[in-house]
Amino acid sequence: MPSLTPAPLAILLFQPDLADRPDRRSAIDLAHELLRTGAAVDVVAPMGGGPLRAELDPAVGQIDLAKRHAATSPLALARMVAERQPALLAVPRDVGWVGRLALWLARSKAPLVVLTGKVEADLAAIRAATPRSG
């Protein structure tokens, strides 16, 4: 029998790395805030390691694309988008082109949210871009 409860909103947060920088720390805080709202969140990075990896809540998915740089990640990210079929993809401004290319390669209709590095503003942008049901 199919479930009557809706599946949680699936969100992919792409980060060029998990270095301890203010904008990356903001993305980790955003992932935790989205988790608190009931969303299913995956943090995707070219290389999954970095100081901030240890700060991720275990309920946040961690996807390592096994790539050296964000610039070499669009195809691997497109595979993740096609496989996971997220409600949206969120990326920092400096790698917005990676997100756009990945969505195009995956032929996904998911919206792209460009992150500002401010949790409240990014959360509002994600809410605004989230598909509404009913």
N, C-alpha and C positions, 0 to 999 in steps of 0.2 A: 504494500500500500504506500503510495507517495506521501511524503511529509507535507503537512499543512502549514508548517512554519517556513517562512522565506529563508533562503540561504543568506549568509552574511555577505555584505558588500565586499567584493574582492578588489584590493588595491595593490598595484605594484609601485614601489618607490625605487627608482633607479638612482644610484649615487656613483660618481666616478671613482670613489674610494671611501674607505672608512677611517681616514686620518682624523686626528683630533683637531678639528678646525671649527670655528663657530657655525658656519653654514651646515657642516655635516652633523654637528651636535644638534642643531635645530631640526634636521631631518629625522634624527633618532627620537627626539622629543615628539615630533609630529607622528611618527609611527606608534609610539606609546599612547598618544592621545586618540588616534584613530582606533587603536585596539580597545581603549576604554569605551568608545562609542559603539562597539560591537562589530566593527569591520574586520575582515580577514586581511592582514597586511603581510606582504613579502617585501623585504629590502633586498634589492638586486644590485650587485657590484661586479665590475670586471674581475677583480681579485677580492675574495670575501674576507680576507684578513684585515687587520688594522686595530688600533687601540679602541675604537668605538664598538667593535663587534661584541666585546665582553659586556657592554652596557645594554645590549638588546635584550628585551624580555624574551624568555624562551618561547612564548606564544607567537612571537613575530617570526615569520619564515625568513630564512637567510639563504639566498641563492647566489652562488659563486659561478660566474660565467666562464671562468678559467681563461680570461683574456688579460693581457698586460695593461691595456689602457682603455679608456672610454671610447676613443676613436676607432678601436678595433672591435667594439661590442655590438654594433647595430644588428648583425645577423643573429648572433646568439640571443640578444634581447628579443628580437622578433620571434624566435622559436619559443621563448618563455611566454610571450604575449599570446601566441597561437595555442600553446598548450594550456595555459592557465585561464585564458579568456577573461581578463580582469574587467571590472566596470570602468576603470580608468588607469592611466599611467601618469605618474608624477615624476618630474625630473627638474634638476636645477637649471637655471637660465643658461649657464655656460655650456651645457650639453643638451640643450633643447633640440638641436638638429639630430642627435642620436635617437631621441624619443620619437621625433617625427618620422625618421627613416625606418625605425623599427616597426611603428604602427603601419606604415605604408607597405613594408615587406610582408608583414603578417596579414595584410588586408583586413585590418581590424577597424571597427567603427568606434572603438573606445576613445573617449576624449583624452587629450593631453593637457595636463596641468603643469604650468611652469612655476616652480617654487621660488619664493622670494627670500627665504631664509628666516622668515618671521612666522612662528607657529600659528598665531591667531589668523593672520592674513592667509596663510597657506591652507589652514583648515577651512576657512570661509570659501576659498577658491575651489577646494575639493567638494565641499557641500553644494556649491553652485553648479559644478560640472557633473554631479552625480545624477545618473538617470533616475527619473521618478517612475514609480509603478502605479498603475491604477489610474 
